[in-house]
Amino acid sequence: MQPTLSIVTATYNAESYLPHLIASLVAQTDPDFEWVVADGGSTDQTLDLINAAKSQLKTIIVDSRPDFGIYDALNRAVKLASGDYYVVVGADDVLFPEAVANYKRACAETGADFVTACYYDGDKLIAGIRQPAWEWLRGMHAYVTGHAVGLAIRRDLHKKVGEYSRYFPLLADQLFILQAIHQGARVVLRDFIAGRYYSQGRSSRDVLGFILELYRIQVKMGHSLTFQTLLLLYRLIRCWPRIQKQK
């Protein structure tokens, strides 16, 4: 029996991006999926665009209320979802037409907890796991290509591992994925290209916050405090010009 799939999206005043995402969902060769949207209380035309798409997509579930950021919204969306697996797709991302069909097929064939696929980060193709695939260096990228667009997640994992943590507003996905893998979750890599991700979120705008959260997560996962502190200093020095520009 083929597993069911949910596409989950967090939105807030995303009217300029959503038409591209909606068009990519309408273009799916397999229309049998649900789109679950957790909106942060948008004041523009975001909700109108989503509601208008109900005539083109099989199932849309929308919940709009103020939240505490993207991971709080994703936690809400995951709870509302009914799919066996879910794929996080940002309001400014797009899925390629075969994405839903490919993810469902891969989940059915492998039964894996995570099915990770290729995707474009802007114009750069992310075609596999970063090498060398060392967790102490790469974090979640030692196992998966990425979180949004490039990963189907078994929804029941949250019963075992817990929600996305509010204590890591930039990298709660890293912590969740690593904790799941440390608890035995199985990852399978497939070579199809799922879509296009646009890295314009908070983590790309807050380089210092990203580096510090990654450090905290790596230490939390049991990696050497001394070595992670040295890596922290190296990353701070390497990224200092970007950090200065973001002040």
C-alpha positions in Angstrom: 0.0 0.0 0.0 1.4 3.4 -1.0 1.9 5.8 1.9 0.1 9.1 2.0 2.0 12.4 1.8 1.5 15.9 3.3 3.2 19.0 2.0 3.6 21.4 5.0 4.3 25.1 4.6 4.7 28.0 7.1 3.6 31.3 5.8 3.5 34.9 6.9 2.7 37.8 4.5 3.9 35.7 1.6 1.7 36.9 -1.2 4.6 37.7 -3.5 6.0 34.2 -3.3 3.0 31.9 -3.0 1.8 31.9 -6.7 4.9 30.1 -7.7 4.6 27.5 -5.0 0.8 27.0 -5.7 1.5 26.6 -9.4 4.1 23.9 -8.7 1.6 22.0 -6.5 -1.1 22.2 -9.1 1.4 20.9 -11.7 2.1 17.7 -9.7 1.6 14.5 -11.8 0.3 12.8 -8.6 -2.4 15.1 -7.2 -3.2 12.8 -4.3 -1.6 14.8 -1.4 -2.7 17.3 1.1 -1.3 20.8 1.6 -1.2 21.9 5.2 -0.5 25.6 5.8 0.3 27.1 9.2 0.0 30.8 8.8 1.3 33.3 11.3 -1.6 35.7 11.0 -0.9 37.3 7.6 -2.3 40.7 6.9 -1.7 40.7 3.1 -3.4 38.5 0.4 -1.7 35.3 1.6 -4.9 33.6 2.9 -6.9 34.7 -0.1 -4.3 33.0 -2.4 -4.4 29.8 -0.4 -8.2 29.7 -0.3 -8.4 30.4 -4.0 -6.2 27.3 -4.6 -8.8 25.1 -3.0 -10.5 24.7 -6.3 -7.3 23.4 -7.9 -5.9 21.1 -5.2 -7.4 18.0 -3.7 -7.0 19.0 0.0 -5.9 22.2 1.7 -5.8 22.6 5.4 -5.2 26.1 6.8 -4.6 27.3 10.3 -3.9 31.1 10.8 -2.9 32.6 14.1 0.1 34.4 15.6 3.0 32.1 16.3 6.5 32.1 17.7 8.3 31.6 14.4 8.8 29.0 11.7 9.3 25.9 13.9 6.3 26.7 16.0 4.3 27.0 12.8 5.7 23.7 11.5 4.8 21.9 14.7 1.3 23.1 14.2 1.2 22.0 10.6 2.6 18.5 11.4 -0.1 18.0 14.0 -2.8 19.0 11.5 -1.4 16.8 8.8 -2.7 13.3 8.2 0.0 11.9 5.8 2.2 9.0 6.7 5.1 11.3 5.6 5.5 15.0 5.2 7.7 17.3 3.1 8.5 20.8 4.3 8.2 23.3 1.4 8.7 27.0 2.1 6.4 29.7 0.7 9.1 30.8 -1.7 10.1 27.3 -2.7 8.8 25.2 -5.6 8.4 21.4 -6.2 9.1 19.9 -9.6 6.2 18.0 -11.2 7.3 14.5 -10.3 8.2 15.3 -6.7 5.1 14.0 -5.0 5.1 10.8 -7.1 8.8 10.2 -6.6 8.6 10.7 -2.8 5.6 8.5 -2.4 7.3 5.8 -4.5 10.5 6.0 -2.6 8.8 5.9 0.8 6.7 2.8 -0.3 9.8 1.0 -1.7 12.1 1.6 1.3 9.9 2.1 4.3 12.7 4.5 5.6 12.1 7.1 8.3 13.7 9.8 6.1 13.9 9.8 2.3 16.3 12.5 1.1 16.5 13.7 -2.4 18.4 16.1 -4.6 17.2 19.7 -5.0 18.4 23.1 -6.2 19.5 25.6 -3.6 18.8 28.7 -5.8 20.8 27.7 -9.0 23.2 25.3 -7.2 22.3 21.6 -7.5 22.6 19.7 -4.2 23.1 16.3 -5.6 24.0 14.2 -2.6 25.3 14.1 1.0 28.1 16.5 1.7 31.5 14.9 1.9 33.3 13.9 4.0 30.1 12.8 5.7 31.2 13.4 9.3 28.5 14.4 11.8 30.9 16.3 14.0 31.6 18.6 11.0 28.4 18.5 8.9 25.6 18.1 11.4 22.5 16.8 9.7 24.1 17.2 6.3 26.2 14.1 7.1 22.9 12.2 6.5 20.4 14.3 4.5 20.7 16.8 1.7 18.5 19.3 3.4 15.4 19.8 5.4 13.0 21.8 3.2 12.2 20.4 -0.3 14.9 17.7 -0.1 13.4 15.4 2.6 10.3 13.3 3.3 9.9 12.7 7.0 7.9 9.9 8.6 5.3 11.9 10.7 5.2 9.3 13.5 8.9 10.1 14.3 7.6 13.1 16.3 5.9 10.8 18.7 9.2 9.3 19.5 11.6 12.2 19.2 9.3 15.2 20.0 8.5 18.4 18.2 10.8 20.9 16.6 12.4 22.8 19.6 11.6 26.4 20.2 15.0 26.8 21.9 16.6 26.7 18.5 14.7 29.2 16.3 17.2 28.9 13.4 18.2 25.2 13.4 15.5 23.2 15.2 15.4 21.0 12.1 19.1 20.0 12.6 18.4 19.0 16.2 15.3 17.0 15.4 17.0 15.1 12.5 20.1 14.3 14.5 18.1 13.2 17.5 16.0 10.9 15.3 19.0 9.3 13.7 20.7 8.8 17.1 17.5 7.0 18.1 17.7 4.6 15.2 15.9 6.4 12.4 16.8 5.1 8.9 17.8 7.4 6.0 17.6 6.5 2.3 19.0 8.7 -0.4 17.3 8.8 -3.8 18.7 10.6 -6.9 15.6 12.4 -8.2 15.5 16.2 -8.1 12.6 17.3 -5.9 12.5 21.0 -6.5 14.1 24.3 -5.8 14.8 25.8 -2.4 15.5 29.5 -1.9 17.7 30.1 1.1 16.4 33.5 2.1 15.2 32.6 5.5 16.4 33.8 8.9 19.3 31.4 9.1 20.8 33.0 6.0 20.3 36.5 7.3 21.6 35.7 10.8 25.0 34.1 10.3 26.1 34.6 13.9 23.0 33.0 15.2 23.4 30.1 12.8 26.9 29.5 13.9 26.1 29.6 17.6 23.1 27.3 17.3 25.1 24.8 15.3 27.7 24.8 18.1 25.1 24.3 20.8 23.5 21.4 18.8 26.8 19.6 18.2 27.7 19.8 21.8 24.2 18.7 22.8 24.6 15.7 20.5 27.7 14.6 22.4 30.5 15.8 20.2 33.8 17.0 21.9 33.3 20.4 23.6 37.0 21.3 23.0 36.9 20.4 19.3 33.5 22.1 18.7 34.8 25.2 20.4 37.7 25.3 18.0 35.3 24.8 15.1 33.2 27.6 16.5 36.2 30.0 16.6 37.2 29.0 13.0 33.7 29.6 11.7 33.5 33.0 13.5 36.8 34.1 11.9 35.9 32.8 8.5 32.4 34.4 8.5 33.4 37.6 10.4 33.0 39.9 7.3 29.5 38.6 6.7 28.6 38.9 10.4 29.9 42.5 10.4 27.7 43.4 7.4 24.6 42.0 9.2 25.0 44.3 12.2 
